[in-house]
Amino acid sequence: MKKINVLLVALMLFVGSAFAQTQKAAWPEMKEFHTLMSGTFHPAEENNLAPLKEKAKELYNAAKTWYASEIPANYKPEETKEALKQLMVQCNDIWAEVAAKATDAKLKDMITKAHDIFHKIAGECKKADH
């Protein structure tokens, strides 16, 4: 019985360690950007551009931080870096257009493009075996 308990504890530690490594492998800068993207893009889909106008600078800063972060091993480095650069530039352009009082239609088009770039990174830039 004692051997079973020791084996069970060892198994639990192994599974817990594997889970912690999986959680650690998450890309926190991606998560932060996604939170801001969700809070600005989805309202824009419904023609509510107020959240985008309020958070355009934050969106750009999150894109910039994400661009500067280390790319996880399960992403294609060159493609990911290029897409992150495109996203950062797009978010900077959005911020500039918000400051210039661009039309809601223009801002909606721009955030949609940024959203598409985000999904490219989250999907196409991942390595096939991951």
N, C-alpha and C positions, 0 to 999 in steps of 0.2 A: 504494500500500500504506500509506503514511504517513497519507493522508487517511482510509482505512478505520479505522486504529488510533485516530486522533483522534476520529472519529465514534463508534466503539465505546466509548471512554472516556467521551465526553460522554453517551452513552445510559446507560451504567452509573451515572454520577453522577445522572442524572435519575431513574432507577428507584430508586436507593438513597435519594434525597431523598424521593420519593413514599412509599416504604416507611416511612421514618423519621417522616414526618408522620402516616401511618396509625397507627403504633405510638404516637406521641405523643397521638393523639386518644383513646386508651383512657382510661377513667375509673379512676384508681388507687384511689380511695376505694371504688368499687364492687367492684373486685377484692379489696381487703382485707376488705370485709364478706362477700363471697361465700366467701372462704376460711374465715372463722369460721362462717358459716351452714352450709357443707358439713360442717364438723367437728363441728357440734352437731346439725343436723337429721337427717342420715342415720343416725347411731347411734340417735337418738330414734325413728326409724321402726322400728328393731329392738328397741325398748323398753329401750335403754341410754341413760339420762338423765344418766349421770355426766359426759360431756363438756359438756353444757349447764350442769349445775350448777357445773362448774369454770370455765366461760368466759362465764357470763351477764354479768358486768360488762364484759368485753372486747367482747362482742357489742353491748351498749348503747353503749359508747364508740365502736366502729366505726360504728354507725348514726348517732350524734351527729356524728362527724367527716364522714361522708358527707353528712348533711343540710346541714352548713355549707359544703360544697364547691361550687365553681362547676359549674353544670349545663352539660354539653356542648351544642353547637348542634344535634346530631341528636336531642335529646329535647324534648318538649313542656314548656316551663318551668313552667306553673301546675300541670298534672297531676303532674309529677314532684316538684315541691316538696311538694305535698299528700301524695302517697304516701310520700315520704321522712319527712315529719312523722309519718304514721301508723306507719311502721316504727320510728322512734325511740321513739315512745310505747309501742308494743308491746314493744320490747326492754327498755325501762325497766320495764314491768310484769312481764316475765319475770324480770328481775333481782330485783325486789321479792318476787315469789312464791318464787323460789329461796331468798332470805333468810328468808322466812316458812315455809319447809319445806313448800311445797305438794306435793300428791300428784304422782306421776309422770304420772298420766293428765291432770291439769290442765296440767302443764308441756308434755306432748306436744301437747295441743290448742293451747297458746299458741305453741309454736315452729312448729307447722304453719301457724298464721295468719300469723306473721312470714314464713315461707317463701313463702306465697301473695302477700303484699305485695311481697316481693323480686321475684318473677316478674312481677308487674304492672309494676313499674318497668322491669325488663329487657326486657319485651315491649311491653305496651300504651302505655307512656309514650314510646316511640321514635316519631319522626316517620315517616310512611308512606314517604317518598321516600328513606329511608336504610337 
